[in-house]
Amino acid sequence: MKVRESEYEGVWVFIEQHEGKIAGVSLELLGEGRKLADKLGVELAGVLLGYQVKPLCQTLFEYGADAVYLIDDPILKDYRSETYMKGVVDLTNKYKPEILLYGATATGRDLASAVATDLQTGLTADTTILDINTEERLLEASRPAFGGNICATILCKEHRPQMASVRPKVMKAMEPIKGRAGKIVEEPIDLKEESLKTKVLRMIKDMGEKVNLEEADIIVAGGKGLRDAEGFKLVHQLAEVLGGQVGASRDAVEAGWIGHAHQVGQTGVTVGPKIYFAIGISGAVQHTVGMQNSELIIAINNDPNAPIFDHCHYAIVGDAFEVVPKLIEEFKKSIQQGGEVKYG
Ligand SMILES: Cc1cc2nc3c(=O)[nH]c(=O)nc-3n(C[C@H](O)[C@H](O)[C@H](O)COP(=O)(O)OP(=O)(O)OC[C@H]3O[C@@H](n4cnc5c(N)ncnc54)[C@H](O)[C@@H]3O)c2cc1C
């Protein structure tokens, strides 16, 4: 369904929260949304759904929101596509934002696609760059395409709102401004528990392997150059000495040396640690899109022409089986002598 664009105004960010804790990606999107809203000269708003979540509004103002569209209702206590979609669709139909952004998390991906289908509008998934064509008020949502070989800029010219999802750690949150104020627009939700198709019986927390690469300050990542599962142990050893997390290329994951939760890149996670070690990783674009925002990248590779060296701050050309044990030894010595791993 086509719409009259002029009816739509404002930049919105869907605020993901779990048990009252705001997801980092939502604050990052407020930072990016702030820039887009300023370019357009419009309001930036958060869209907050949940139960007993009103106190979170103040944090959203401090991270850049001018307003929060809030639905606070027991029916929204746990995320369900059915209830959250209804809430976001109702708010969108009533207040008509021109742009709506989501974190590309499990929740954000589920919700954004459901909302796009219901509103009959477009959605650019896994965007890495967002900009505005101010003349035409068009969101320019860019993302890697064709296996990462090109960066495609996608426009949604005829439908509103223009929607995009962005992975965690791709955008930067703004420095919070303590005490910054905004307005809360509270709406009810017209849903009855009895009429819903989905019921939450109980929530079971994932007790599987806990990997939180997205929040890690130090990541030691290994690739196919480590030859086998035995060789990959060097990555774990270095990570342990440095108090870091273990990352991996897709080839290392596919070889079965480590679980998929550790995969960095286009089909893994996007990370932005203070220090990223890339050991025996060639530097394929599908890997580098997931780690190139790291503050300090140290690459170890025995091929001086490996593409990873175009993406690093320090290049160590050498055999990982010689270099990494020496690094482990040196870091251990330094720590035993009272030193510490410093970064930042
Ligand atoms: C649609 C799609 C999505 C993808 N998604 C991802 C993704 O999310 N993440 C990802 O990582 N990949 C992804 N890939 C795969 C990607 O294209 C590469 O194939 C992969 O990243 C290569 O992994 P690697 O660098 O470990 O292995 P290789 O490319 O085989 O590189 C091994 C490197 O180790 C070096 N080496 C060898 N021996 C040593 C030694 N003794 N010491 C030091 N260095 C040594 C070699 O010089 C080489 O540079 C994707 C591909 C496609 C098509």
The ligand as a Gaussian input file, in Angstrom:
#p B3LYP/6-31G(d) Opt

LIG

0 1
 C       27.809000     -15.984000       2.667000
 C       29.093000     -16.197000       3.419000
 C       29.124000     -15.866000       4.763000
 C       30.315000     -16.026000       5.498000
 N       30.347000     -15.681000       6.808000
 C       31.533000     -15.741000       7.483000
 C       31.632000     -15.286000       8.840000
 O       30.658000     -14.862000       9.464000
 N       32.861000     -15.351000       9.433000
 C       33.980000     -15.824000       8.810000
 O       35.069000     -15.844000       9.427000
 N       33.883000     -16.279000       7.532000
 C       32.710000     -16.260000       6.871000
 N       32.645000     -16.743000       5.597000
 C       33.812000     -17.485000       5.068000
 C       34.918000     -16.575000       4.560000
 O       34.682000     -16.238000       3.220000
 C       36.281000     -17.287000       4.648000
 O       36.198000     -18.489000       3.932000
 C       36.724000     -17.597000       6.085000
 O       36.658000     -16.431000       6.877000
 C       38.156000     -18.104000       6.056000
 O       38.510000     -18.537000       7.319000
 P       40.050000     -18.525000       7.762000
 O       40.610000     -17.168000       7.583000
 O       40.129000     -19.138000       9.102000
 O       40.703000     -19.587000       6.748000
 P       41.634000     -19.381000       5.505000
 O       41.062000     -18.431000       4.529000
 O       41.990000     -20.749000       5.040000
 O       42.930000     -18.674000       6.095000
 C       43.867000     -19.291000       6.918000
 C       44.988000     -18.279000       7.116000
 O       45.930000     -18.814000       8.027000
 C       47.220000     -18.509000       7.579000
 N       48.120000     -19.516000       8.133000
 C       48.322000     -20.814000       7.729000
 N       49.211000     -21.429000       8.534000
 C       49.581000     -20.501000       9.451000
 C       50.497000     -20.535000      10.524000
 N       51.167000     -21.644000      10.839000
 N       50.673000     -19.403000      11.234000
 C       49.997000     -18.260000      10.956000
 N       49.131000     -18.183000       9.939000
 C       48.927000     -19.294000       9.200000
 C       47.151000     -18.545000       6.066000
 O       48.174000     -17.744000       5.493000
 C       45.761000     -17.964000       5.833000
 O       45.835000     -16.554000       5.652000
 C       31.465000     -16.573000       4.853000
 C       31.414000     -16.893000       3.507000
 C       30.243000     -16.714000       2.795000
 C       30.223000     -17.054000       1.334000

